[in-house]
Amino acid sequence: MNEALCSILCGEDEWCFDTEGRSIKFNKDGTGELWCRCNFNYWIAAELEWKSIEPLDRVESPGQIVEIASATRNKSPRLLGQLNLEITLAKRLPRRVQSSNLSKSTIINELGLIDDAFRPKSYTIRIEKGNFTEPCYIRFSSSHRPRFALRLVFDESPYPPRSEWREPEGGPDGGQFWDHKEFVGRSSPELEKQGRAMNDLPPAGWNTCAVS
């Protein structure tokens, strides 16, 4: 296991697609949480288990910074490294909300997902350092969005694909959660002074992300 990268992965309280309810969390003991809240509906609030498999050693160290996306100097994220992970989503609610109203939901976790969603799945993740905005806000024109110093990028979304939802029509289709591959961590308001976020794109009309 690449301890340095895993320490970064677990060092954040959560990695967010948006800070209003779509996030993933990794704990040092191999547990974690996946959350999916959109338009006041909780679709997923589940514990997970994870482990590093066949890690690819590439950790940031002096003289070993890898730049991706060749923009201008100091305008590209720095690749801290990547890992192969196995993640297994559980049907149970996170312990801290097991006695909340979420336990009465008729759409959450296994009530909205088929059994395939809870089988082990393999992912390759990248951890990058830079100046990032919440992925949900990409293409929004305002520059006054929260900024983050770290980005977590999956090769495939940690959210179950459309085929693993019992009734994807409606909320899941509207949110397209299975397309969420990018998450951010380490809130850093001072990065606003550095201009447009590295993961942002010029405005191109209405963004389909619905933030609750």
Secondary structure as GFF3:
##gff-version 3
##sequence-region A 1 212
A	DSSP	alpha_helix	3	11	.	.	.	ID=ss1
A	DSSP	beta_strand	15	18	.	.	.	ID=ss2
A	DSSP	beta_strand	22	26	.	.	.	ID=ss3
A	DSSP	beta_strand	31	38	.	.	.	ID=ss4
A	DSSP	beta_strand	41	52	.	.	.	ID=ss5
A	DSSP	beta_strand	66	67	.	.	.	ID=ss6
A	DSSP	beta_strand	78	89	.	.	.	ID=ss7
A	DSSP	three_ten_helix	95	97	.	.	.	ID=ss8
A	DSSP	three_ten_helix	101	104	.	.	.	ID=ss9
A	DSSP	three_ten_helix	109	111	.	.	.	ID=ss10
A	DSSP	three_ten_helix	115	118	.	.	.	ID=ss11
A	DSSP	beta_strand	121	133	.	.	.	ID=ss12
A	DSSP	three_ten_helix	135	137	.	.	.	ID=ss13
A	DSSP	beta_strand	147	154	.	.	.	ID=ss14
A	DSSP	three_ten_helix	162	164	.	.	.	ID=ss15
A	DSSP	alpha_helix	171	175	.	.	.	ID=ss16
A	DSSP	three_ten_helix	177	179	.	.	.	ID=ss17
A	DSSP	beta_strand	182	187	.	.	.	ID=ss18
A	DSSP	three_ten_helix	189	194	.	.	.	ID=ss19
###
